[in-house]
Amino acid sequence: MIELRGICKRYDTDSGRPVVAADDVSLTIEAGEFVGLTGASGAGKTTLLNLIGAVDRPDAGTVRRDGTEVTALRGAAADRYRRTVGYVFQRCALLPALTALDNVLAPVLPFRTSWNKRERAMDLLTAVGLAGREGTQPSRLSGGERHRVAIARALINMPSLLLADEPTGNVDPDCGAAILDLVAGLRIEHTMTVVLASHDPQVVARCERLIRLSGGRVASDIELVGGEPPASILRRISQLG
């Protein structure tokens, strides 16, 4: 379970006017939920993912996960926590000089494991539909294939929490739907909590719960009905203000 209490975060800008990315945000995400964060650019979606994943720290407030106060972690303890989180970055963040296989392996190469790293990486690439492409560099992969490599990399430690920032942002609708099918299937197979940030209603319609952010605040928080069309979801959101 993830608990955010009184989270505040702002960033300084060159103009001298700070950007408020999180303004007294409090919410709870239950274990196993498939949650979508939506809102306009700058609403605070990426900031919340970064705070939950310990990629960044809040100016005020606390983040807890399964009883651990994430905001109190430092050094090696913070590094260990990050290895329990799978993170799919908005632009994939693949290392261009490495093959697809080596990109998946990269997070675990410095560490000893009780399992075969290469074997698991190959299994994950097969699971995301990239069997036979393990020796290919990112520049020779399509946008959708790069996203699939990023998802496989995020799962190399078999995390119980997957954070995904605009996982379909630069791909066509059909490819985006395939990526979402993949995430939904892996979530069930590996019993993960998934928090996905996107402004695309076709994407968030696949989630079970939708949290809309505006100006760094939670503007609405609704449960979604399975198979509810995006147009219906947008109407429900507009009615909430």
Secondary structure per residue as TSV (DSSP state, phi and psi in degrees):
chain	resnum	aa	ss	phi	psi
A	1	M	-	360.0	141.1
A	2	I	E	-114.2	130.1
A	3	E	E	-126.4	123.1
A	4	L	E	-110.1	129.6
A	5	R	E	-132.1	116.2
A	6	G	E	60.1	37.0
A	7	I	E	-72.9	127.2
A	8	C	E	-129.4	137.0
A	9	K	E	-152.3	130.5
A	10	R	E	-135.0	154.8
A	11	Y	E	-123.3	136.8
A	12	D	-	-75.7	149.3
A	13	T	-	-124.8	166.2
A	14	D	T	-63.6	-25.7
A	15	S	T	-75.3	-12.4
A	16	G	S	90.0	-6.3
A	17	R	-	-100.7	116.3
A	18	P	-	-68.4	149.5
A	19	V	E	-99.5	123.8
A	20	V	E	-88.7	109.6
A	21	A	E	-95.0	-24.1
A	22	A	E	-145.5	127.4
A	23	D	E	-128.4	90.2
A	24	D	E	58.0	52.3
A	25	V	E	-86.2	126.8
A	26	S	E	-131.6	126.6
A	27	L	E	-163.0	161.2
A	28	T	E	-126.3	134.7
A	29	I	E	-118.7	119.6
A	30	E	-	-76.5	153.4
A	31	A	T	-58.9	134.1
A	32	G	T	87.6	-3.3
A	33	E	-	-72.7	153.6
A	34	F	E	-114.3	98.5
A	35	V	E	-111.3	135.9
A	36	G	E	-107.2	133.1
A	37	L	E	-103.2	124.5
A	38	T	E	-130.6	170.1
A	39	G	-	143.4	165.7
A	40	A	S	-65.8	165.7
A	41	S	T	-57.5	134.5
A	42	G	T	86.7	4.0
A	43	A	S	-74.6	-20.3
A	44	G	S	116.9	10.0
A	45	K	H	-63.2	-53.2
A	46	T	H	-63.6	-37.4
A	47	T	H	-59.0	-45.5
A	48	L	H	-64.0	-40.8
A	49	L	H	-60.1	-44.4
A	50	N	H	-64.6	-34.9
A	51	L	H	-73.0	-41.0
A	52	I	H	-64.2	-38.2
A	53	G	T	-85.1	2.0
A	54	A	T	62.4	26.3
A	55	V	S	-78.7	-27.7
A	56	D	S	-138.6	169.2
A	57	R	-	-122.7	143.8
A	58	P	-	-76.8	158.9
A	59	D	S	-77.3	-28.3
A	60	A	E	-154.3	158.0
A	61	G	E	95.9	176.4
A	62	T	E	-131.8	148.3
A	63	V	E	-119.0	124.4
A	64	R	E	-120.9	144.0
A	65	R	E	-135.7	118.9
A	66	D	T	50.1	41.4
A	67	G	T	88.3	-11.9
A	68	T	E	-89.2	128.9
A	69	E	E	-82.0	101.0
A	70	V	G	-62.1	-37.8
A	71	T	G	-67.9	-14.0
A	72	A	G	-94.4	-7.3
A	73	L	-	-75.0	141.7
A	74	R	-	-137.3	155.4
A	75	G	H	52.7	-126.6
A	76	A	H	-63.2	-34.3
A	77	A	H	-65.0	-39.8
A	78	A	H	-66.7	-39.3
A	79	D	H	-62.8	-42.2
A	80	R	H	-63.4	-40.5
A	81	Y	H	-62.5	-44.7
A	82	R	H	-60.2	-29.1
A	83	R	T	-74.1	-7.4
A	84	T	T	-96.3	1.6
A	85	V	E	-117.9	131.1
A	86	G	E	-93.0	130.5
A	87	Y	E	-127.4	121.7
A	88	V	E	-103.6	108.4
A	89	F	-	-76.2	156.1
A	90	Q	T	-56.4	-42.2
A	91	R	T	-105.9	25.4
A	92	C	-	71.2	-43.0
A	93	A	-	57.6	40.0
A	94	L	-	-76.9	150.7
A	95	L	-	-83.9	116.1
A	96	P	T	-63.7	-27.4
A	97	A	T	-82.4	-10.3
A	98	L	S	-99.8	153.9
A	99	T	-	-73.7	170.4
A	100	A	H	-56.8	-44.1
A	101	L	H	-61.7	-46.4
A	102	D	H	-68.1	-30.9
A	103	N	H	-64.1	-40.5
A	104	V	H	-66.8	-37.1
A	105	L	H	-75.4	-23.6
A	106	A	G	-50.2	-43.8
A	107	P	G	-65.0	-21.9
A	108	V	G	-111.2	-4.5
A	109	L	T	-57.4	-37.8
A	110	P	T	-76.4	-4.8
A	111	F	S	-117.8	150.3
A	112	R	-	-80.8	140.8
A	113	T	-	-132.5	159.0
A	114	S	S	-86.6	0.4
A	115	W	S	-126.6	161.3
A	116	N	-	-75.9	113.9
A	117	K	H	-62.9	-48.4
A	118	R	H	-63.8	-41.5
A	119	E	H	-62.5	-43.9
A	120	R	H	-65.9	-41.2
A	121	A	H	-61.8	-41.3
A	122	M	H	-64.8	-41.2
A	123	D	H	-62.0	-39.9
A	124	L	H	-68.5	-40.6
A	125	L	H	-63.3	-36.7
A	126	T	H	-65.2	-41.4
A	127	A	H	-63.3	-30.8
A	128	V	T	-95.8	12.9
A	129	G	T	81.6	25.4
A	130	L	-	-119.2	26.8
A	131	A	T	-59.5	131.9
A	132	G	T	91.1	-7.8
A	133	R	-	-110.0	10.0
A	134	E	T	-63.9	-25.4
A	135	G	T	-92.3	7.6
A	136	T	-	-91.6	137.6
A	137	Q	-	-81.8	155.4
A	138	P	G	-54.0	-34.8
A	139	S	G	-64.3	-18.9
A	140	R	G	-104.5	10.1
A	141	L	S	-105.8	150.3
A	142	S	-	-73.0	168.9
A	143	G	H	-57.7	-43.4
A	144	G	H	-65.3	-37.8
A	145	E	H	-67.2	-37.7
A	146	R	H	-63.7	-39.6
A	147	H	H	-62.2	-37.5
A	148	R	H	-67.1	-39.5
A	149	V	H	-62.3	-42.3
A	150	A	H	-62.7	-36.9
A	151	I	H	-67.8	-44.2
A	152	A	H	-60.0	-42.6
A	153	R	H	-61.7	-41.0
A	154	A	H	-64.2	-22.6
A	155	L	T	-99.3	0.6
A	156	I	T	-60.7	-29.1
A	157	N	T	-93.5	8.1
A	158	M	-	50.7	58.6
A	159	P	-	-71.7	155.8
A	160	S	S	-90.3	-6.4
A	161	L	E	-131.9	127.0
A	162	L	E	-118.6	123.6
A	163	L	E	-109.7	129.3
A	164	A	E	-131.7	121.7
A	165	D	E	-103.5	107.8
A	166	E	S	47.7	58.3
A	167	P	T	-66.7	-12.8
A	168	T	T	-119.9	20.7
A	169	G	T	-60.5	-34.9
A	170	N	T	-121.7	32.0
A	171	V	S	-126.8	163.1
A	172	D	-	-73.8	163.0
A	173	P	H	-56.3	-40.7
A	174	D	H	-65.1	-42.9
A	175	C	H	-66.3	-39.5
A	176	G	H	-60.3	-41.6
A	177	A	H	-63.7	-38.5
A	178	A	H	-66.2	-38.9
A	179	I	H	-64.2	-42.0
A	180	L	H	-66.0	-39.7
A	181	D	H	-58.6	-41.8
A	182	L	H	-62.9	-48.6
A	183	V	H	-61.4	-44.1
A	184	A	H	-62.7	-41.8
A	185	G	H	-67.7	-43.2
A	186	L	H	-66.3	-33.9
A	187	R	H	-60.7	-43.7
A	188	I	H	-70.3	-43.6
A	189	E	H	-62.1	-38.5
A	190	H	H	-106.2	7.1
A	191	T	T	53.3	57.7
A	192	M	-	-104.7	153.7
A	193	T	E	-88.7	132.5
A	194	V	E	-121.6	127.4
A	195	V	E	-120.5	117.9
A	196	L	E	-121.0	127.7
A	197	A	E	-102.7	128.7
A	198	S	-	-163.7	152.3
A	199	H	S	-105.0	3.6
A	200	D	-	-89.9	116.5
A	201	P	H	-61.5	-28.0
A	202	Q	H	-65.7	-29.5
A	203	V	H	-79.0	-52.5
A	204	V	H	-65.9	-20.3
A	205	A	T	-65.1	-17.0
A	206	R	T	-84.1	-11.3
A	207	C	S	-82.4	166.6
A	208	E	S	-94.6	-18.7
A	209	R	E	-146.5	140.8
A	210	L	E	-127.2	120.7
A	211	I	E	-109.7	117.3
A	212	R	E	-98.5	129.4
A	213	L	E	-106.0	146.3
A	214	S	E	-148.8	121.3
A	215	G	T	58.7	31.9
A	216	G	T	81.8	5.5
A	217	R	E	-117.8	157.5
A	218	V	E	-78.6	112.5
A	219	A	E	-88.5	-32.0
A	220	S	E	-159.6	156.4
A	221	D	E	-147.6	105.8
A	222	I	E	-128.7	148.5
A	223	E	E	-85.3	138.5
A	224	L	-	-102.1	144.1
A	225	V	-	-85.7	134.0
A	226	G	T	-54.0	126.9
A	227	G	T	81.6	5.5
A	228	E	-	-65.8	127.5
A	229	P	-	-69.0	152.4
A	230	P	H	-55.4	-37.9
A	231	A	H	-61.5	-39.1
A	232	S	H	-66.2	-40.6
A	233	I	H	-62.6	-43.8
A	234	L	H	-62.4	-37.4
A	235	R	H	-64.5	-42.6
A	236	R	H	-62.5	-41.4
A	237	I	H	-63.6	-44.8
A	238	S	H	-63.5	-32.1
A	239	Q	H	-70.4	-24.5
A	240	L	H	-83.2	-10.9
A	241	G	-	86.3	360.0
